[in-house]
C-alpha cells in the first residue's frame, strides 16, 4: 500500500508520459486576460457597419475611428483585424481597411439559410407557445409598429430582430438558436436597407404569424415564416438591383 505523501511507480510513469506529451506539443503562449476595451471597440465598429453608419466599400481610417471612439489606435487596429477575419472588413495591401461589400451570392446564401432555420423555429414555437409568450410577442409587435409609425429605421431593425429572436427562443431548440445566432448580425446588416420598403407589409405578416403561433398550428406557422423570410429575401435582391441601376451600393 502506498502511504500518503509517497509516489507509486505507476504515478511516476504517468507523470513521465505527460511530460513527454507536453514537450512534443511545445509550450503554448500564456492565455491573455479579457480585454474589455478591445471587445467594446469591436462591438461598436461592428454595429456601425451593421446600421450602415459605415457604408459598404467605405475606407476605414484607424486615426479617424480612434478619435471618434476616444481610444488609441491599437484597439481599433485589433478590432479591424478581427472584423476582417469574420468577413466584415476587407484589408487591401497598401490601401488599408474597407467595409466589405457583400456579393449577390453571399446575401442569397445567407438569407436562404435563414429561411430554413426560422421556418423550423416557428413550427416548434407554435407547438410550445404559452399565453405569456404570446403576450410578449404582441408587445414586440407593438414596439415594431410604433417604430414604423415614427419612421424610425434603427428602431424597426431592432424590433424586427427582437421579434424573430424571441420566436427562436420559444422553439426551445438550443442548437437551432445557436445556428441562427451565427447569422443574426449579418441578417440585420442586409435588412437595414429594406427596413422601410418592407415596412407595413412586414409587420402585417408578423401580426398574422403571431396569430397562427397562438393557435398552436405548427405546420401553418412554419409555412408562414417561410413565406415571410422569402419575401424579405426577394426585397433585398430587388433593392440591390435598383441600387445598381442608380450606380450606388
C-alpha positions as a Markdown table, in Angstrom:
| # | Residue | x | y | z |
|---|---|---|---|---|
| 1 | Unk | 0.0 | 0.0 | 0.0 |
| 2 | Unk | 1.3 | 3.5 | -0.8 |
| 3 | Unk | 1.3 | 5.9 | 2.1 |
| 4 | Unk | 0.1 | 9.5 | 1.9 |
| 5 | Unk | 3.0 | 11.7 | 0.5 |
| 6 | Unk | 4.8 | 8.8 | -1.3 |
| 7 | Unk | 4.8 | 8.3 | -5.0 |
| 8 | Unk | 3.9 | 5.0 | -6.6 |
| 9 | Unk | 5.8 | 3.7 | -9.7 |
| 10 | Unk | 2.6 | 3.9 | -11.7 |
| 11 | Unk | 2.2 | 7.6 | -10.7 |
| 12 | Unk | 5.8 | 8.3 | -11.7 |
| 13 | Unk | 5.2 | 6.6 | -15.1 |
| 14 | Unk | 2.1 | 8.7 | -15.7 |
| 15 | Unk | 4.0 | 11.9 | -15.0 |
| 16 | Unk | 6.8 | 10.9 | -17.4 |
| 17 | Unk | 4.3 | 10.2 | -20.1 |
| 18 | Unk | 2.5 | 13.6 | -19.5 |
| 19 | Unk | 5.9 | 15.4 | -19.6 |
| 20 | Unk | 6.8 | 13.8 | -22.9 |
| 21 | Unk | 3.5 | 14.8 | -24.4 |
| 22 | Unk | 3.9 | 18.4 | -23.3 |
| 23 | Unk | 7.4 | 18.5 | -24.7 |
| 24 | Unk | 6.2 | 17.1 | -28.0 |
| 25 | Unk | 3.4 | 19.7 | -28.3 |
| 26 | Unk | 5.5 | 22.6 | -27.4 |
| 27 | Unk | 5.0 | 25.4 | -24.9 |
| 28 | Unk | 1.8 | 27.5 | -25.5 |
| 29 | Unk | 1.7 | 31.2 | -25.0 |
| 30 | Unk | 0.0 | 32.2 | -21.7 |
| 31 | Unk | -3.7 | 32.8 | -22.0 |
| 32 | Unk | -4.4 | 36.5 | -22.3 |
| 33 | Unk | -6.7 | 38.1 | -19.8 |
| 34 | Unk | -10.0 | 39.5 | -21.1 |
| 35 | Unk | -9.7 | 42.9 | -22.8 |
| 36 | Unk | -12.9 | 44.8 | -22.3 |
| 37 | Unk | -11.8 | 47.8 | -24.3 |
| 38 | Unk | -10.8 | 45.8 | -27.3 |
| 39 | Unk | -14.1 | 44.0 | -27.2 |
| 40 | Unk | -16.0 | 47.2 | -26.8 |
| 41 | Unk | -14.3 | 48.8 | -29.8 |
| 42 | Unk | -15.0 | 45.7 | -31.9 |
| 43 | Unk | -18.7 | 45.7 | -30.9 |
| 44 | Unk | -19.1 | 49.4 | -31.7 |
| 45 | Unk | -17.4 | 49.2 | -35.1 |
| 46 | Unk | -19.4 | 46.1 | -35.9 |
| 47 | Unk | -22.7 | 47.9 | -35.1 |
| 48 | Unk | -21.6 | 50.9 | -37.1 |
| 49 | Unk | -21.2 | 48.6 | -40.1 |
| 50 | Unk | -24.5 | 46.8 | -39.5 |
| 51 | Unk | -26.5 | 50.0 | -39.2 |
| 52 | Unk | -24.8 | 51.5 | -42.2 |
| 53 | Unk | -23.2 | 54.3 | -40.4 |
| 54 | Unk | -20.1 | 52.9 | -42.1 |
| 55 | Unk | -21.2 | 52.2 | -45.6 |
| 56 | Unk | -20.2 | 49.1 | -47.7 |
| 57 | Unk | -16.9 | 50.0 | -49.5 |
| 58 | Unk | -16.1 | 52.8 | -47.2 |
| 59 | Unk | -12.4 | 53.4 | -46.3 |
| 60 | Unk | -11.8 | 52.8 | -42.6 |
| 61 | Unk | -9.0 | 55.1 | -41.3 |
| 62 | Unk | -7.6 | 54.0 | -37.9 |
| 63 | Unk | -6.8 | 57.5 | -36.7 |
| 64 | Unk | -10.3 | 58.7 | -37.5 |
| 65 | Unk | -12.0 | 55.8 | -35.8 |
| 66 | Unk | -9.8 | 56.1 | -32.8 |
| 67 | Unk | -10.6 | 59.8 | -32.5 |
| 68 | Unk | -14.3 | 59.1 | -32.9 |
| 69 | Unk | -14.3 | 56.4 | -30.3 |
| 70 | Unk | -11.9 | 58.2 | -27.9 |
| 71 | Unk | -9.4 | 55.4 | -27.8 |
| 72 | Unk | -5.9 | 54.7 | -29.1 |
| 73 | Unk | -5.2 | 53.2 | -32.5 |
| 74 | Unk | -4.2 | 49.8 | -31.0 |
| 75 | Unk | -7.7 | 48.5 | -30.1 |
| 76 | Unk | -9.0 | 49.9 | -33.4 |
| 77 | Unk | -6.3 | 48.0 | -35.3 |
| 78 | Unk | -7.1 | 44.8 | -33.4 |
| 79 | Unk | -10.8 | 45.2 | -34.0 |
| 80 | Unk | -10.3 | 45.7 | -37.7 |
| 81 | Unk | -8.2 | 42.6 | -37.9 |
| 82 | Unk | -10.9 | 40.6 | -36.2 |
| 83 | Unk | -13.6 | 42.1 | -38.4 |
| 84 | Unk | -11.5 | 41.1 | -41.4 |
| 85 | Unk | -11.3 | 37.5 | -40.2 |
| 86 | Unk | -15.1 | 37.4 | -39.8 |
| 87 | Unk | -15.8 | 38.9 | -43.3 |
| 88 | Unk | -17.0 | 42.4 | -42.3 |
| 89 | Unk | -13.8 | 44.2 | -43.4 |
| 90 | Unk | -11.5 | 43.8 | -46.4 |
| 91 | Unk | -7.8 | 44.6 | -45.9 |
| 92 | Unk | -6.2 | 45.7 | -49.1 |
| 93 | Unk | -2.4 | 45.9 | -49.4 |
| 94 | Unk | -1.0 | 49.4 | -49.4 |
| 95 | Unk | -4.6 | 50.8 | -49.3 |
| 96 | Unk | -5.9 | 49.9 | -45.9 |
| 97 | Unk | -9.2 | 48.7 | -44.5 |
| 98 | Unk | -12.6 | 48.9 | -46.2 |
| 99 | Unk | -16.1 | 47.8 | -45.2 |
| 100 | Unk | -16.8 | 44.6 | -47.1 |
| 101 | Unk | -19.3 | 44.9 | -50.0 |
| 102 | Unk | -21.5 | 41.8 | -49.9 |
| 103 | Unk | -21.9 | 40.0 | -53.1 |
| 104 | Unk | -25.3 | 38.8 | -54.5 |
| 105 | Unk | -24.3 | 35.2 | -53.9 |
| 106 | Unk | -23.3 | 35.9 | -50.3 |
| 107 | Unk | -26.5 | 37.6 | -49.5 |
| 108 | Unk | -28.6 | 34.9 | -51.2 |
| 109 | Unk | -26.9 | 32.0 | -49.4 |
| 110 | Unk | -27.3 | 33.6 | -46.0 |
| 111 | Unk | -30.9 | 34.7 | -46.5 |
| 112 | Unk | -31.7 | 31.2 | -47.8 |
| 113 | Unk | -30.2 | 29.6 | -44.8 |
| 114 | Unk | -32.1 | 32.0 | -42.5 |
| 115 | Unk | -35.3 | 30.9 | -44.2 |
| 116 | Unk | -34.6 | 27.2 | -43.4 |
| 117 | Unk | -33.7 | 27.8 | -39.8 |
| 118 | Unk | -36.5 | 30.2 | -39.0 |
| 119 | Unk | -39.2 | 28.1 | -40.6 |
| 120 | Unk | -38.3 | 25.3 | -38.2 |
| 121 | Unk | -38.2 | 27.7 | -35.2 |
| 122 | Unk | -41.7 | 29.0 | -36.0 |
| 123 | Unk | -43.0 | 25.4 | -36.3 |
| 124 | Unk | -41.6 | 24.5 | -32.9 |
| 125 | Unk | -42.6 | 27.8 | -31.3 |
| 126 | Unk | -46.2 | 27.2 | -32.2 |
| 127 | Unk | -46.2 | 23.8 | -30.6 |
| 128 | Unk | -44.7 | 25.0 | -27.3 |
| 129 | Unk | -46.3 | 28.5 | -27.1 |
| 130 | Unk | -47.6 | 29.6 | -23.7 |
| 131 | Unk | -50.1 | 32.5 | -23.1 |
| 132 | Unk | -47.3 | 34.6 | -21.5 |
| 133 | Unk | -45.0 | 34.1 | -24.5 |
| 134 | Unk | -47.8 | 35.1 | -26.9 |
| 135 | Unk | -48.4 | 38.2 | -24.9 |
| 136 | Unk | -44.7 | 39.1 | -25.2 |
| 137 | Unk | -44.8 | 38.6 | -28.9 |
| 138 | Unk | -47.6 | 41.1 | -29.1 |
| 139 | Unk | -45.5 | 43.5 | -27.0 |
| 140 | Unk | -42.7 | 43.2 | -29.6 |
| 141 | Unk | -45.2 | 43.6 | -32.4 |
| 142 | Unk | -46.4 | 46.9 | -30.8 |
| 143 | Unk | -42.9 | 48.1 | -30.5 |
| 144 | Unk | -42.3 | 47.4 | -34.2 |
| 145 | Unk | -45.5 | 49.2 | -35.2 |
| 146 | Unk | -44.5 | 52.2 | -33.2 |
| 147 | Unk | -41.1 | 52.4 | -34.8 |
| 148 | Unk | -42.9 | 52.1 | -38.2 |
| 149 | Unk | -45.2 | 55.0 | -37.4 |
| 150 | Unk | -42.3 | 57.1 | -36.1 |
| 151 | Unk | -40.3 | 56.3 | -39.3 |
| 152 | Unk | -37.5 | 55.1 | -37.0 |
| 153 | Unk | -35.3 | 52.8 | -39.2 |
| 154 | Unk | -32.9 | 51.8 | -36.4 |
| 155 | Unk | -35.9 | 51.0 | -34.2 |
| 156 | Unk | -37.5 | 49.0 | -37.0 |
| 157 | Unk | -34.4 | 46.9 | -37.5 |
| 158 | Unk | -34.0 | 46.3 | -33.7 |
| 159 | Unk | -37.7 | 45.4 | -33.3 |
| 160 | Unk | -37.6 | 43.0 | -36.2 |
| 161 | Unk | -34.6 | 41.3 | -34.8 |
| 162 | Unk | -36.1 | 41.1 | -31.4 |
| 163 | Unk | -39.3 | 39.5 | -32.6 |
| 164 | Unk | -37.6 | 36.9 | -34.7 |
| 165 | Unk | -35.1 | 36.2 | -31.9 |
| 166 | Unk | -38.0 | 35.6 | -29.5 |
| 167 | Unk | -39.7 | 33.1 | -31.8 |
| 168 | Unk | -36.4 | 31.2 | -31.9 |
| 169 | Unk | -36.2 | 31.3 | -28.1 |
| 170 | Unk | -39.8 | 30.0 | -27.9 |
| 171 | Unk | -38.8 | 27.0 | -30.1 |
| 172 | Unk | -36.8 | 25.6 | -27.1 |
| 173 | Unk | -34.2 | 24.2 | -29.5 |
| 174 | Unk | -30.7 | 25.3 | -28.3 |
| 175 | Unk | -28.8 | 24.0 | -31.3 |
| 176 | Unk | -31.2 | 25.9 | -33.6 |
| 177 | Unk | -30.8 | 29.0 | -31.6 |
| 178 | Unk | -27.0 | 28.8 | -31.8 |
| 179 | Unk | -27.1 | 28.3 | -35.6 |
| 180 | Unk | -29.4 | 31.3 | -36.0 |
| 181 | Unk | -27.2 | 33.4 | -33.8 |
| 182 | Unk | -24.3 | 32.8 | -36.2 |
| 183 | Unk | -26.2 | 34.6 | -39.0 |
| 184 | Unk | -28.2 | 37.2 | -37.0 |
| 185 | Unk | -25.8 | 40.1 | -37.2 |
| 186 | Unk | -25.3 | 39.7 | -40.9 |
| 187 | Unk | -29.1 | 39.4 | -41.5 |
| 188 | Unk | -29.6 | 42.7 | -39.7 |
| 189 | Unk | -26.9 | 44.2 | -42.0 |
| 190 | Unk | -28.8 | 43.1 | -45.0 |
| 191 | Unk | -32.2 | 44.1 | -43.5 |
| 192 | Unk | -31.2 | 47.7 | -42.8 |
| 193 | Unk | -31.6 | 49.0 | -46.4 |
| 194 | Unk | -35.0 | 47.4 | -46.9 |
| 195 | Unk | -36.5 | 48.1 | -43.4 |
| 196 | Unk | -38.5 | 51.0 | -44.7 |
| 197 | Unk | -39.5 | 49.4 | -48.0 |
| 198 | Unk | -40.7 | 46.2 | -46.3 |
| 199 | Unk | -42.4 | 48.5 | -43.7 |
| 200 | Unk | -46.1 | 47.9 | -43.1 |
| 201 | Unk | -46.1 | 44.7 | -45.2 |
| 202 | Unk | -43.6 | 43.0 | -42.9 |
| 203 | Unk | -45.4 | 44.0 | -39.7 |
| 204 | Unk | -48.7 | 42.8 | -41.1 |
| 205 | Unk | -47.0 | 39.5 | -41.8 |
| 206 | Unk | -45.7 | 39.5 | -38.3 |
| 207 | Unk | -49.2 | 40.1 | -36.9 |
| 208 | Unk | -50.6 | 37.1 | -38.9 |
| 209 | Unk | -47.7 | 34.9 | -37.8 |
| 210 | Unk | -48.3 | 35.7 | -34.1 |
| 211 | Unk | -52.0 | 34.7 | -34.6 |
| 212 | Unk | -51.0 | 31.4 | -36.1 |
| 213 | Unk | -48.4 | 30.7 | -33.4 |
| 214 | Unk | -51.1 | 31.5 | -30.8 |
| 215 | Unk | -53.4 | 28.9 | -32.5 |
| 216 | Unk | -50.6 | 26.3 | -31.9 |
| 217 | Unk | -50.6 | 25.2 | -35.5 |
| 218 | Unk | -47.0 | 24.3 | -36.1 |
| 219 | Unk | -47.3 | 23.5 | -39.8 |
| 220 | Unk | -49.1 | 26.7 | -40.7 |
| 221 | Unk | -46.6 | 28.8 | -38.6 |
| 222 | Unk | -43.7 | 27.2 | -40.4 |
| 223 | Unk | -45.2 | 27.8 | -43.8 |
| 224 | Unk | -46.0 | 31.4 | -42.9 |
| 225 | Unk | -42.5 | 32.1 | -41.6 |
| 226 | Unk | -41.0 | 30.6 | -44.7 |
| 227 | Unk | -43.1 | 32.9 | -46.9 |
| 228 | Unk | -42.3 | 35.9 | -44.7 |
| 229 | Unk | -38.5 | 35.4 | -44.8 |
| 230 | Unk | -38.6 | 34.6 | -48.6 |
| 231 | Unk | -40.3 | 38.0 | -49.2 |
| 232 | Unk | -37.5 | 39.7 | -47.3 |
| 233 | Unk | -35.0 | 37.8 | -49.4 |
| 234 | Unk | -36.8 | 38.9 | -52.6 |
| 235 | Unk | -37.0 | 42.5 | -51.3 |
| 236 | Unk | -33.3 | 42.6 | -50.7 |
| 237 | Unk | -32.5 | 41.5 | -54.2 |
| 238 | Unk | -34.9 | 43.9 | -55.7 |
| 239 | Unk | -33.4 | 46.8 | -53.7 |
| 240 | Unk | -29.9 | 45.8 | -54.7 |
| 241 | Unk | -31.0 | 45.7 | -58.4 |
| 242 | Unk | -32.5 | 49.2 | -58.1 |
| 243 | Unk | -29.4 | 50.5 | -56.3 |
| 244 | Unk | -27.1 | 49.1 | -59.0 |
| 245 | Unk | -29.2 | 50.8 | -61.7 |
| 246 | Unk | -28.7 | 54.1 | -59.9 |
| 247 | Unk | -25.0 | 53.4 | -59.5 |
| 248 | Unk | -25.0 | 53.1 | -55.8 |
| 249 | Unk | -24.3 | 50.1 | -53.4 |
